Amino acid sequence: MKRTAATTSVLLVIVFVFPAFRAASAEEAGAKDPGYFRVELKAGESFDMCASGEIVCPARGAICDDLKVAVPAELPGGIGFTGVSPGTTICSAASAIGPRRVFRITVR
């Protein structure tokens, strides 16, 4: 009986405590994730992806998670993003070659 209680206690720690530490680590990693290209804009200002060199153009299929913060925009140099209002959102676009490029857009 004592062995079952000890085994149950260890199992509960593994099931409930370990995921809590793992989630904290994932949040910290997300804050430092080099997979995002960070862009800071002012409301009304645009970011030209092709001119930045962060994506192989012609880029296509630009999307943003929160359209109240930033929106995809057609720019003279190609496609980009325009800041709408203060906040942070994730946007991405398909590269001419390779995977989509992800941008963390912060509008001040």
N, C-alpha and C positions, 0 to 999 in steps of 0.2 A: 504494500500500500504506500509506504514512504517513497519507494522508487517511482511509483506512478505519479505522485504529487511532484516530485523533483523534475521528472521528465515533462510534466505538464507546465510547470513554471518556466523551464528553459524554452519550451515551445512557444509559450506566450510572449516571452521576451523577444524571441526571434521574429515572431509574427508582427508584433506591435512596435517594438522599440527600434529595430533595425531599419524598417522602412522610414521612420521619422528622420533618422540621421541621413539616410539616402536621399530623401526629398530635400533636405537642407543643402546637401552637397550639389544637387541638381540645380537649385536656385542660384547658388553661388557660381556654378559653372556657366549658367545662362547669362549672368551679368558680365562675365569675362569672355564669353564665347567669341572666338575669332572668326566664326562662320558668318557673323553679321558685319556688314559694312555700315558704320555709324555715320549718319548725315544729320546736321543741324541746320534748320532753316528758320526764317522769319515768315509770318503769315504773308502770303502773296509771292514769296520768293520761290524760284524753281531750281531743281537739281537736274542737270543733264547727265544721265548715266553714261552715254557714249563719250562725252568729253572727259569724264572722270577717269576713264581707263579701267574701271572696275568690272566691265562687262564687254563681251565681244559683240559688236553691232553688225548688222541691224538687230536690235533687241525687239522682242514682241511679247504680247500677253502680260502687260504690267497689271498688277493687282495690289490693293492695299486692304488691310484688315479693317481699319476705321476711317471711313471717308470724311468724317468730321475733322480729322487731323491732317490728312494728306490725300491727294488724288493723283492718279496717273495723268500725264499730260503729254500732248504732242508738242515737241519743241523743234526749233529750226535744225538742231543737230541730230534729231532723232526723238527718242522717247525719254521721259523723265518723270519726276514727281513734283507737285506744287504743294506747298504748305497752305493749309486752310485756317486752322485755329490751334492754339496751344495744346500740346499733348505729345504722346509718343505712340507710334504704331509700327507695325511690321509691313513692309511692302516687298514685292519681288517682281522679277521679270525674267523671261526666258532668254537665254543667250543664243546667238547664232550657232554656237557650238558649245557643247558641254551642258551642265545642269543649270537650273534657275539660280540666279543670284539673289540673296536675301539682304535687304536693307532695313536698318532700324532708324526710322525717321523721327526726329524730335523737332517739334515746332515750338519756338519760343515766342 
